[in-house]
């Protein structure tokens, strides 16, 4: 990588990190955030993110403060950008590290008069950065965690590991207990989470009837209780899974905040999921995770966790990265309920 220079090590007391915008992307930046903390152990690290991912960073041990970019809201439009820049200027940050790639992030840091501004020189923003890193084309073929770590290496920071870790606190544990008690499932031999939806489109979604078959077998053989996770937009898919299952499942789609979902996933002994943001959360929490990949590329976005297993098939058309399949959906069709169930049993009984 070229076009960069080493970040200063002295005189850095307050660091602003511009975080990414989506749950899975945020999880994949956690190793980079940890690398910034390691390089500047005494600094105060604040992270600027959109409100829907803020709870994810609030449980990070490497972040001291979460600042919310309220757009839509008070930071909407040109006036909102100037308002946000003014708020950041008042924070008197010594350095901004931009993990988000958009030119807007660089404009805001520049308007905030943050003296050291570092990030990839994408989106024509190189002139707004004091420490611009040229992005090589081949980095897009690496796992996304390495995308951010390589930028930090180019800036002179040590960034060795790519494992993403989330550790919940007592508040999250108490929250999970309360929700489970309310649902009448405080006591169960095995709690299984499932995320049958996916935000990017149906090409990322394994069949509801196969999720249902796996759920039924886990209930019958392990006395499990199965929780269905997702946003309100995933409710129709979750309902389809329940309609095809012989046993009752607990549909939480659209009913939990991100903090509540994180707290409950941390209590699960197993998570079965499509490629989704919650897949990354489960992996980072260390929950044994079976991840089903179809149209997307596990090489770049697989869950980063030692107890995660990806199931994918080398269909000639995959990874196509399409929202919908224009042909026969063979990449998902080849993944059977038996294979997913057997992988889950291996995780439950033998570990990795």
Helices and strands as residue ranges (DSSP letters): E 14-18, H 23-39, E 44-50, G 51-53, H 54-58, E 65-69, H 77-90, E 95-98, H 103-111, E 116-120, G 126-128, E 131-133, G 137-141, H 144-154, H 170-182, E 190-195, G 202-204, H 208-222, E 224-228, G 232-234, H 235-244, E 250-251, H 258-266, E 270-274, H 277-284, E 289-292, H 298-301, E 308-311, H 330-333, H 337-349
